[in-house]
Amino acid sequence: MTDSKANAAGSILILDDDESVTNTARIIARRAGFDVRASLNATDFFKSLRDWQPDCVLVDLAMPDMDGIQVLRELQVLHYPGRVILTSGLSNRILEAAGRTATEYGLNLAGILPKPFTPEMFRSLLGAGAEKQQVRNPTDQIVDEDMLVQAIKECWIEPYFQPKFTCQTQRLCGFEALARLNHPEFGMISPDSFIPLAERTGLITPLTLQILESAVLWLKQLDAYEIGLAVNLSRSQTDPALADQLLTLSSKHGVSPGRITLEVTETAQHQDPMQLLEFLTRYRIQGFHLSLDDFGVGYSSLVELARLPFSEIKIDKRFVGNLAQSTESQKICAAIIGLGQAMGLEVTAEGVENQHALDFLAQAGCDKVQGYYFSRPMPGYEALRWSRQYSSGASAGTL
């Protein structure tokens, strides 16, 4: 066994107290071109991790000296940047819960490997997840209120556009506008670094209006295709004047409110339910569509569907991303689609990343889809060129 990682597909450190499993995994990984080390206990595992710094780790959840969750917690403390594969003979529900734990810890989960596993299953995970390596954004800590005020004033915040498609035919039917801060010195800054700050400081309304105006102007160039536009709306934005401002904006640029969907996230509670009801009802009266975003992961989902005038629900990407591995996610997605159909709501699934997810959603009756399987978010000029090329070259309504 070599310590060198030169000319290898990668390096992997295995933690499993079952020597037969360890030997099998070692053989499969080596044949896939990996340098391999293995540990039968957590003490040796973490010593090798620090000394060797492997690209990937395979962790068995049921270890006698330290269980898998404790291992994941320690990997988080160490800020381990490599890929993590979880394995166990425990039930799929436990494996999936451990996988969610790894993701919540900020680890780069490459996948889950139920025991017993085949060489094909292991090899597929060895090659998975490299493109999703989580890189800490060095700009995460630099955004303050003064910078955000300047970013809005100087129009550094711009919309990127991700296309949406009909699920059954993959016909282009719209775009979602997503805020991006392109700082002249620091480059592109993650929305997670400035959207919560905008909400805390009351800057979310001017930010939203700026994004929406830019996005509506962009959409105007696609009038011939009659596609829609979705824009995120914070639950903190319940100033009654905002509804009038959005209506004035759409009228100013000659874009019907019926082409605009306002996506309201479900993951944060609103302190005044009556105010939210009044606010959202005004949007619907004025002709805008309303989507309940992140459905299934927030607060009082069914209560809100009964009270608030939504026209669409969006299945959260955490369910969609697990469709290939999780029977629970499949059942949840099918149930949400069935609920939407029963209530006369359109259902959109976000986070579609593979053909398996698309096929499942189409068979279940989902209306619309979006995700990296089709396209990443694009700057306006690129999305405009892409949509024209797509519309002219996909008249049959397929990708």
Secondary structure, DSSP 4 states (H G I P E B T S, - for coil): -----TTSSEEEEEE-S-HHHHHHHHHHHHHTTEEEEEESSHHHHHHHHHHH--SEEEEES--SSS-HHHHHHHHHHTT--SEEEEEESS-HHHHHHHHHHHHHTT-EEEEEEESS--HHHHHHHHTSSGGG-----TTTTT--HHHHHHHHHTT-EEEEEEEEEETTT--EEEEEEEEEEEETTTEEE-GGGTHHHHHHHT-HHHHHHHHHHHHHHHHHTTGGGT-EEEEEE-TT---HHHHHHHHHHHHHTT--GGGEEEEEESSS--S-HHHHHHHHHHHHHTT-EEEEEEETSSS-HHHHHHHS--SEEEE-HHHHTTTTT-HHHHHHHHHHHHHHHHTT-EEEE----SHHHHHHHHHHT--EE-STTT---EEHHHHHHHHHHHHHH-TTS--
